[in-house]
Amino acid sequence: MRANLINLPNLTALLALLCQLTFVSIYANSQILSPPSPALDRTTSIPIRTLLTEQWERDPRIALASKRTFEAANSHSGALLVAYTVNRLRHNRTDDAKLAVRELTDRHPGNLDGWVFKMWLNTLTDDFDAALVNMRSLKKQIDKHKNLPPSTQQTIFKRVGRLIGYMQGPVANRINDQLLNDTIGVISNGLTPELLKLFNVNRLQVLQDYDDLVKVQSQQSQVELAKVKIANDAEAVALEREVQLLERTESQLLPERQRIRDDGSKQISAIERQGQSVEQQRNQISSDILATELDLRYLYQDLFLAQQQPPRFRVSTFNLQNQIRNAEFALNSLRANGVQSNNQLNSLQAQLINARNGTNNRLRAIDKEIKRVNGAKRRNLGKLARIAKGPKVADGKRESWRSRAAALRTYDELSLELYRQNILDQLTK
């Protein structure tokens, strides 16, 4: 089975397009937006430093220990809650991180990191309506900070732009459009031209990255389809060859099965005929034994009566005794022949059982082989039918591509290591 190969895309162009995609690495510009105020003293900073140093590496026991460190802290300052949020994300405890962020925004609403974490985590966990509401709250807090450094504003609106772009592109079919558009209006209101441009550049960049990724995945799909087709063609040739061999084997097994059946029937019939002949002989011997026993009974009776006569009237019993001896000899011979006939019948019965069992065993063995051959042929024909439908990308690989294109971290990622270092730098100061 052969077919024309699908034209492979230009791999150089594909690699170039992959290189043009701008993903997480250029977005790892996290920084502390709300430094501790006032500066933390040495005692207050101990649990923060512990969470970010000794209890930083991923391990279930360390994750539990860091939770205990947080719970044992005397007070939950904004800096501690930010550090604990980063620690929870480091240990892949997203639910714990969301709880910490909720406490952070409730207790310290002016802490901008809390609102950034909150909108990002809600977006990560597909709670998009909540994330959009968080963006509005963040904008209100920014408007309250009259002297917010330009670098901080740029960091915030870059991330907000990417999250909005994510909602307009990869997950657009799951977004409340009215809430999204209203939120964009709230965010854009009052922004300087520079910040508005920065917001839109990052928003549009995510849309462009999403379009580029979809194109790349489409080309990857074509490449994968071509590979699958080549593999399918080779497999089809092997399968067809195997089907031919299986059909040839099947064509040999069916006559062989009939031969075994016929030979077994002949052997069994021959034994049964022999057994019938011996059975007739045994029946005749049994009849002769009965007749001889009856004759002997009469002869014994005649001998007894003759011996009861007075001597002067007693006739010679020589002939009578001679007849008895001959009859007894004949009876013994008949009984010996009867035993021999019984032994012959027992032997023939054992031969008959062995012949039937042997035939049945050979038939079962060949039936098992025929079943195996038929099963293998059906499987191969099923595979050939599947191949005839055309090449298909594996569901797992297709789902992996789809998941990557729809994942928030593909377009925006929190750099936990950078956050950690920023926090530690603040403690050093």
NULOVO-962055 format. One record per residue (C-alpha): x, y, z. Coordinates in steps of 0.2 Angstrom, whole numbers, plus 5000, padded with zeros to 4 digits. Layout:
// NULOVO-962055
<atom u="X" v="Y" w="Z"/>
...
END
This chain:
// NULOVO-962055
<atom u="5000" v="5000" w="5000"/>
<atom u="5009" v="5016" w="4994"/>
<atom u="5003" v="5034" w="4992"/>
<atom u="5011" v="5050" w="4988"/>
<atom u="5020" v="5058" w="5002"/>
<atom u="5014" v="5075" w="5010"/>
<atom u="5026" v="5089" w="5006"/>
<atom u="5036" v="5093" w="5021"/>
<atom u="5036" v="5111" w="5026"/>
<atom u="5052" v="5121" w="5025"/>
<atom u="5061" v="5116" w="5041"/>
<atom u="5072" v="5132" w="5040"/>
<atom u="5057" v="5143" w="5040"/>
<atom u="5049" v="5133" w="5054"/>
<atom u="5064" v="5135" w="5065"/>
<atom u="5065" v="5154" w="5061"/>
<atom u="5047" v="5156" w="5066"/>
<atom u="5050" v="5147" w="5082"/>
<atom u="5064" v="5158" w="5086"/>
<atom u="5053" v="5173" w="5082"/>
<atom u="5041" v="5168" w="5096"/>
<atom u="5043" v="5179" w="5111"/>
<atom u="5038" v="5169" w="5127"/>
<atom u="5040" v="5168" w="5145"/>
<atom u="5059" v="5172" w="5146"/>
<atom u="5057" v="5190" w="5141"/>
<atom u="5043" v="5193" w="5153"/>
<atom u="5053" v="5187" w="5169"/>
<atom u="5054" v="5205" w="5175"/>
<atom u="5045" v="5203" w="5192"/>
<atom u="5050" v="5214" w="5206"/>
<atom u="5044" v="5220" w="5222"/>
<atom u="5031" v="5233" w="5219"/>
<atom u="5028" v="5238" w="5237"/>
<atom u="5044" v="5238" w="5247"/>
<atom u="5042" v="5235" w="5266"/>
<atom u="5037" v="5252" w="5275"/>
<atom u="5044" v="5254" w="5288"/>
<atom u="5060" v="5243" w="5285"/>
<atom u="5059" v="5227" w="5294"/>
<atom u="5070" v="5224" w="5309"/>
<atom u="5080" v="5208" w="5311"/>
<atom u="5068" v="5199" w="5322"/>
<atom u="5053" v="5202" w="5310"/>
<atom u="5063" v="5197" w="5295"/>
<atom u="5068" v="5180" w="5302"/>
<atom u="5053" v="5170" w="5296"/>
<atom u="5054" v="5179" w="5279"/>
<atom u="5072" v="5174" w="5277"/>
<atom u="5068" v="5156" w="5283"/>
<atom u="5054" v="5154" w="5270"/>
<atom u="5066" v="5160" w="5256"/>
<atom u="5082" v="5151" w="5260"/>
<atom u="5081" v="5136" w="5272"/>
<atom u="5063" v="5131" w="5267"/>
<atom u="5064" v="5136" w="5248"/>
<atom u="5069" v="5119" w="5240"/>
<atom u="5055" v="5108" w="5234"/>
<atom u="5051" v="5094" w="5246"/>
<atom u="5035" v="5088" w="5254"/>
<atom u="5043" v="5089" w="5272"/>
<atom u="5050" v="5107" w="5268"/>
<atom u="5033" v="5112" w="5261"/>
<atom u="5025" v="5107" w="5278"/>
<atom u="5039" v="5115" w="5288"/>
<atom u="5037" v="5132" w="5279"/>
<atom u="5018" v="5132" w="5282"/>
<atom u="5022" v="5130" w="5301"/>
<atom u="5034" v="5144" w="5300"/>
<atom u="5021" v="5156" w="5293"/>
<atom u="5008" v="5151" w="5305"/>
<atom u="5020" v="5153" w="5320"/>
<atom u="5025" v="5171" w="5315"/>
<atom u="5019" v="5184" w="5327"/>
<atom u="5011" v="5195" w="5314"/>
<atom u="5007" v="5194" w="5296"/>
<atom u="5015" v="5209" w="5288"/>
<atom u="5013" v="5213" w="5270"/>
<atom u="5031" v="5207" w="5267"/>
<atom u="5029" v="5191" w="5276"/>
<atom u="5013" v="5187" w="5266"/>
<atom u="5022" v="5191" w="5249"/>
<atom u="5036" v="5180" w="5254"/>
<atom u="5024" v="5166" w="5260"/>
<atom u="5015" v="5168" w="5243"/>
<atom u="5031" v="5165" w="5233"/>
<atom u="5036" v="5151" w="5244"/>
<atom u="5019" v="5142" w="5241"/>
<atom u="5020" v="5144" w="5223"/>
<atom u="5038" v="5137" w="5224"/>
<atom u="5031" v="5122" w="5232"/>
<atom u="5016" v="5121" w="5219"/>
<atom u="5003" v="5124" w="5233"/>
<atom u="4992" v="5136" w="5222"/>
<atom u="4977" v="5135" w="5234"/>
<atom u="4988" v="5140" w="5249"/>
<atom u="4995" v="5154" w="5238"/>
<atom u="4978" v="5161" w="5234"/>
<atom u="4973" v="5161" w="5253"/>
<atom u="4989" v="5170" w="5257"/>
<atom u="4985" v="5183" w="5243"/>
<atom u="4967" v="5185" w="5249"/>
<atom u="4974" v="5189" w="5267"/>
<atom u="4987" v="5201" w="5259"/>
<atom u="4974" v="5211" w="5250"/>
<atom u="4962" v="5211" w="5264"/>
<atom u="4974" v="5217" w="5277"/>
<atom u="4986" v="5227" w="5266"/>
<atom u="4975" v="5234" w="5252"/>
<atom u="4989" v="5246" w="5247"/>
<atom u="5001" v="5232" w="5244"/>
<atom u="5002" v="5231" w="5225"/>
<atom u="5011" v="5215" w="5225"/>
<atom u="4995" v="5207" w="5233"/>
<atom u="4984" v="5213" w="5218"/>
<atom u="4996" v="5207" w="5205"/>
<atom u="4997" v="5190" w="5213"/>
<atom u="4979" v="5189" w="5215"/>
<atom u="4974" v="5194" w="5197"/>
<atom u="4988" v="5182" w="5190"/>
<atom u="4983" v="5167" w="5201"/>
<atom u="4965" v="5169" w="5197"/>
<atom u="4969" v="5169" w="5179"/>
<atom u="4980" v="5154" w="5181"/>
<atom u="4966" v="5145" w="5189"/>
<atom u="4953" v="5150" w="5176"/>
<atom u="4944" v="5161" w="5187"/>
<atom u="4943" v="5175" w="5174"/>
<atom u="4929" v="5186" w="5181"/>
<atom u="4938" v="5187" w="5197"/>
<atom u="4954" v="5191" w="5189"/>
<atom u="4946" v="5205" w="5179"/>
<atom u="4938" v="5212" w="5195"/>
<atom u="4956" v="5211" w="5203"/>
<atom u="4963" v="5222" w="5189"/>
<atom u="4950" v="5235" w="5193"/>
<atom u="4955" v="5235" w="5211"/>
<atom u="4973" v="5236" w="5206"/>
<atom u="4970" v="5251" w="5195"/>
<atom u="4961" v="5260" w="5210"/>
<atom u="4976" v="5257" w="5221"/>
<atom u="4988" v="5263" w="5208"/>
<atom u="4977" v="5279" w="5206"/>
<atom u="4979" v="5282" w="5225"/>
<atom u="4998" v="5281" w="5224"/>
<atom u="5002" v="5298" w="5218"/>
<atom u="5021" v="5296" w="5218"/>
<atom u="5022" v="5278" w="5211"/>
<atom u="5039" v="5276" w="5202"/>
<atom u="5038" v="5275" w="5183"/>
<atom u="5047" v="5258" w="5183"/>
<atom u="5034" v="5251" w="5195"/>
<atom u="5020" v="5257" w="5184"/>
<atom u="5028" v="5250" w="5169"/>
<atom u="5030" v="5233" w="5177"/>
<atom u="5012" v="5233" w="5182"/>
<atom u="5005" v="5238" w="5165"/>
<atom u="5016" v="5226" w="5156"/>
<atom u="5009" v="5211" w="5166"/>
<atom u="4991" v="5218" w="5165"/>
<atom u="4993" v="5220" w="5146"/>
<atom u="4999" v="5202" w="5144"/>
<atom u="4984" v="5195" w="5155"/>
<atom u="4972" v="5205" w="5145"/>
<atom u="4980" v="5199" w="5129"/>
<atom u="4979" v="5181" w="5135"/>
<atom u="4960" v="5183" w="5139"/>
<atom u="4957" v="5190" w="5121"/>
<atom u="4967" v="5177" w="5112"/>
<atom u="4970" v="5159" w="5119"/>
<atom u="4955" v="5159" w="5131"/>
<atom u="4944" v="5171" w="5122"/>
<atom u="4930" v="5158" w="5121"/>
<atom u="4929" v="5157" w="5140"/>
<atom u="4929" v="5176" w="5144"/>
<atom u="4914" v="5187" w="5148"/>
<atom u="4916" v="5200" w="5134"/>
<atom u="4906" v="5214" w="5142"/>
<atom u="4917" v="5213" w="5158"/>
<atom u="4933" v="5212" w="5148"/>
<atom u="4929" v="5227" w="5138"/>
<atom u="4923" v="5237" w="5153"/>
<atom u="4939" v="5232" w="5162"/>
<atom u="4950" v="5238" w="5147"/>
<atom u="4941" v="5254" w="5148"/>
<atom u="4944" v="5256" w="5167"/>
<atom u="4962" v="5251" w="5165"/>
<atom u="4965" v="5263" w="5150"/>
<atom u="4957" v="5278" w="5159"/>
<atom u="4969" v="5291" w="5164"/>
<atom u="4985" v="5282" w="5158"/>
<atom u="4998" v="5292" w="5151"/>
<atom u="5002" v="5289" w="5132"/>
<atom u="5018" v="5280" w="5136"/>
<atom u="5009" v="5268" w="5149"/>
<atom u="4994" v="5266" w="5137"/>
<atom u="5006" v="5261" w="5123"/>
<atom u="5016" v="5249" w="5134"/>
<atom u="4999" v="5241" w="5140"/>
<atom u="4994" v="5239" w="5122"/>
<atom u="5011" v="5233" w="5115"/>
<atom u="5011" v="5219" w="5128"/>
<atom u="4993" v="5215" w="5125"/>
<atom u="4995" v="5214" w="5106"/>
<atom u="5012" v="5204" w="5109"/>
<atom u="5002" v="5190" w="5117"/>
<atom u="4990" v="5190" w="5103"/>
<atom u="5004" v="5189" w="5091"/>
<atom u="5013" v="5176" w="5100"/>
<atom u="4997" v="5166" w="5101"/>
<atom u="4994" v="5167" w="5082"/>
<atom u="5012" v="5162" w="5079"/>
<atom u="5011" v="5148" w="5091"/>
<atom u="4995" v="5142" w="5082"/>
<atom u="5004" v="5143" w="5065"/>
<atom u="5019" v="5134" w="5072"/>
<atom u="5008" v="5120" w="5079"/>
<atom u="4999" v="5119" w="5062"/>
<atom u="5016" v="5117" w="5053"/>
<atom u="5021" v="5104" w="5067"/>
<atom u="5005" v="5095" w="5063"/>
<atom u="5009" v="5094" w="5045"/>
<atom u="5027" v="5088" w="5049"/>
<atom u="5020" v="5075" w="5061"/>
<atom u="5007" v="5070" w="5048"/>
<atom u="5020" v="5067" w="5035"/>
<atom u="5030" v="5056" w="5048"/>
<atom u="5015" v="5046" w="5052"/>
<atom u="5011" v="5044" w="5034"/>
<atom u="5028" v="5037" w="5031"/>
<atom u="5027" v="5025" w="5046"/>
<atom u="5009" v="5020" w="5041"/>
<atom u="5015" v="5016" w="5023"/>
<atom u="5029" v="5005" w="5029"/>
<atom u="5017" v="4997" w="5042"/>
<atom u="5004" v="4994" w="5029"/>
<atom u="5017" v="4985" w="5018"/>
<atom u="5022" v="4974" w="5032"/>
<atom u="5004" v="4971" w="5038"/>
<atom u="4998" v="4966" w="5020"/>
<atom u="5013" v="4954" w="5019"/>
<atom u="5008" v="4946" w="5036"/>
<atom u="4990" v="4945" w="5031"/>
<atom u="4995" v="4935" w="5015"/>
<atom u="5006" v="4923" w="5026"/>
<atom u="4991" v="4921" w="5038"/>
<atom u="4979" v="4917" w="5024"/>
<atom u="4991" v="4904" w="5017"/>
<atom u="4993" v="4896" w="5035"/>
<atom u="4974" v="4896" w="5037"/>
<atom u="4972" v="4888" w="5020"/>
<atom u="4984" v="4874" w="5026"/>
<atom u="4977" v="4872" w="5043"/>
<atom u="4959" v="4869" w="5037"/>
<atom u="4963" v="4854" w="5027"/>
<atom u="4974" v="4847" w="5040"/>
<atom u="4960" v="4849" w="5053"/>
<atom u="4949" v="4839" w="5041"/>
<atom u="4962" v="4825" w="5039"/>
<atom u="4964" v="4824" w="5058"/>
<atom u="4946" v="4822" w="5060"/>
<atom u="4944" v="4809" w="5046"/>
<atom u="4959" v="4799" w="5052"/>
<atom u="4952" v="4799" w="5069"/>
<atom u="4935" v="4794" w="5064"/>
<atom u="4943" v="4779" w="5054"/>
<atom u="4954" v="4773" w="5068"/>
<atom u="4939" v="4774" w="5080"/>
<atom u="4927" v="4765" w="5068"/>
<atom u="4940" v="4751" w="5066"/>
<atom u="4942" v="4749" w="5085"/>
<atom u="4923" v="4749" w="5087"/>
<atom u="4921" v="4736" w="5074"/>
<atom u="4934" v="4725" w="5082"/>
<atom u="4926" v="4727" w="5098"/>
<atom u="4909" v="4722" w="5091"/>
<atom u="4917" v="4706" w="5084"/>
<atom u="4925" v="4702" w="5101"/>
<atom u="4908" v="4706" w="5110"/>
<atom u="4899" v="4694" w="5099"/>
<atom u="4912" v="4680" w="5103"/>
<atom u="4911" v="4684" w="5121"/>
<atom u="4892" v="4682" w="5120"/>
<atom u="4893" v="4666" w="5111"/>
<atom u="4906" v="4660" w="5124"/>
<atom u="4894" v="4665" w="5138"/>
<atom u="4880" v="4655" w="5130"/>
<atom u="4891" v="4640" w="5128"/>
<atom u="4896" v="4641" w="5146"/>
<atom u="4878" v="4641" w="5151"/>
<atom u="4874" v="4626" w="5140"/>
<atom u="4889" v="4616" w="5147"/>
<atom u="4885" v="4620" w="5165"/>
<atom u="4867" v="4614" w="5162"/>
<atom u="4874" v="4598" w="5154"/>
<atom u="4885" v="4595" w="5168"/>
<atom u="4871" v="4598" w="5180"/>
<atom u="4861" v="4583" w="5172"/>
<atom u="4877" v="4572" w="5171"/>
<atom u="4880" v="4575" w="5189"/>
<atom u="4862" v="4571" w="5193"/>
<atom u="4863" v="4555" w="5182"/>
<atom u="4879" v="4549" w="5191"/>
<atom u="4872" v="4552" w="5208"/>
<atom u="4856" v="4542" w="5204"/>
<atom u="4867" v="4528" w="5196"/>
<atom u="4877" v="4527" w="5212"/>
<atom u="4862" v="4525" w="5223"/>
<atom u="4857" v="4509" w="5215"/>
<atom u="4860" v="4492" w="5224"/>
<atom u="4876" v="4484" w="5217"/>
<atom u="4867" v="4470" w="5209"/>
<atom u="4857" v="4482" w="5199"/>
<atom u="4871" v="4496" w="5196"/>
<atom u="4876" v="4499" w="5178"/>
<atom u="4893" v="4504" w="5173"/>
<atom u="4897" v="4523" w="5176"/>
<atom u="4913" v="4523" w="5166"/>
<atom u="4905" v="4532" w="5151"/>
<atom u="4895" v="4544" w="5162"/>
<atom u="4911" v="4549" w="5171"/>
<atom u="4920" v="4551" w="5155"/>
<atom u="4907" v="4563" w="5149"/>
<atom u="4908" v="4573" w="5165"/>
<atom u="4927" v="4575" w="5163"/>
<atom u="4925" v="4580" w="5145"/>
<atom u="4911" v="4593" w="5150"/>
<atom u="4922" v="4600" w="5164"/>
<atom u="4937" v="4602" w="5153"/>
<atom u="4926" v="4611" w="5140"/>
<atom u="4919" v="4622" w="5153"/>
<atom u="4936" v="4627" w="5159"/>
<atom u="4941" v="4631" w="5141"/>
<atom u="4926" v="4641" w="5138"/>
<atom u="4929" v="4651" w="5154"/>
<atom u="4947" v="4654" w="5149"/>
<atom u="4941" v="4660" w="5132"/>
<atom u="4928" v="4671" w="5141"/>
<atom u="4942" v="4679" w="5152"/>
<atom u="4952" v="4682" w="5136"/>
<atom u="4938" v="4690" w="5127"/>
<atom u="4935" v="4701" w="5142"/>
<atom u="4953" v="4706" w="5142"/>
<atom u="4952" v="4710" w="5124"/>
<atom u="4937" v="4721" w="5126"/>
<atom u="4945" v="4730" w="5140"/>
<atom u="4960" v="4733" w="5129"/>
<atom u="4949" v="4739" w="5115"/>
<atom u="4940" v="4751" w="5126"/>
<atom u="4956" v="4759" w="5132"/>
<atom u="4962" v="4760" w="5114"/>
<atom u="4945" v="4768" w="5110"/>
<atom u="4947" v="4781" w="5124"/>
<atom u="4965" v="4785" w="5118"/>
<atom u="4960" v="4787" w="5100"/>
<atom u="4946" v="4798" w="5105"/>
<atom u="4957" v="4809" w="5117"/>
<atom u="4971" v="4809" w="5104"/>
<atom u="4960" v="4815" w="5090"/>
<atom u="4951" v="4828" w="5101"/>
<atom u="4968" v="4834" w="5108"/>
<atom u="4975" v="4836" w="5090"/>
<atom u="4959" v="4845" w="5085"/>
<atom u="4959" v="4857" w="5100"/>
<atom u="4977" v="4861" w="5096"/>
<atom u="4974" v="4865" w="5077"/>
<atom u="4958" v="4874" w="5082"/>
<atom u="4968" v="4885" w="5094"/>
<atom u="4981" v="4889" w="5080"/>
<atom u="4967" v="4893" w="5068"/>
<atom u="4959" v="4905" w="5081"/>
<atom u="4976" v="4913" w="5083"/>
<atom u="4978" v="4915" w="5065"/>
<atom u="4961" v="4922" w="5062"/>
<atom u="4963" v="4934" w="5077"/>
<atom u="4980" v="4940" w="5070"/>
<atom u="4972" v="4942" w="5053"/>
<atom u="4957" v="4952" w="5060"/>
<atom u="4969" v="4964" w="5070"/>
<atom u="4980" v="4967" w="5055"/>
<atom u="4965" v="4970" w="5044"/>
<atom u="4958" v="4982" w="5057"/>
<atom u="4975" v="4991" w="5057"/>
<atom u="4975" v="4992" w="5038"/>
<atom u="4957" v="5000" w="5039"/>
<atom u="4963" v="5013" w="5051"/>
<atom u="4978" v="5017" w="5040"/>
<atom u="4967" v="5018" w="5025"/>
<atom u="4958" v="5033" w="5034"/>
<atom u="4974" v="5043" w="5032"/>
<atom u="4987" v="5049" w="5044"/>
<atom u="4982" v="5056" w="5061"/>
<atom u="4992" v="5065" w="5075"/>
<atom u="4992" v="5056" w="5091"/>
<atom u="4979" v="5062" w="5103"/>
<atom u="4991" v="5064" w="5117"/>
<atom u="5003" v="5075" w="5106"/>
<atom u="4988" v="5085" w="5099"/>
<atom u="4982" v="5088" w="5117"/>
<atom u="4999" v="5093" w="5123"/>
<atom u="5000" v="5107" w="5109"/>
<atom u="4983" v="5113" w="5113"/>
<atom u="4987" v="5114" w="5132"/>
<atom u="5003" v="5123" w="5128"/>
<atom u="4994" v="5136" w="5117"/>
<atom u="4980" v="5139" w="5130"/>
<atom u="4992" v="5139" w="5146"/>
<atom u="4995" v="5156" w="5154"/>
<atom u="5013" v="5152" w="5158"/>
<atom u="5016" v="5151" w="5139"/>
<atom u="5014" v="5170" w="5138"/>
<atom u="5016" v="5176" w="5156"/>
<atom u="5026" v="5168" w="5170"/>
<atom u="5030" v="5174" w="5187"/>
<atom u="5049" v="5173" w="5190"/>
<atom u="5049" v="5166" w="5208"/>
<atom u="5068" v="5166" w="5209"/>
<atom u="5068" v="5185" w="5204"/>
<atom u="5054" v="5188" w="5217"/>
<atom u="5064" v="5179" w="5230"/>
<atom u="5080" v="5188" w="5227"/>
<atom u="5071" v="5205" w="5227"/>
<atom u="5064" v="5201" w="5244"/>
<atom u="5080" v="5195" w="5251"/>
<atom u="5088" v="5211" w="5244"/>
<atom u="5075" v="5222" w="5253"/>
<atom u="5079" v="5212" w="5269"/>
<atom u="5098" v="5216" w="5267"/>
<atom u="5094" v="5235" w="5265"/>
END
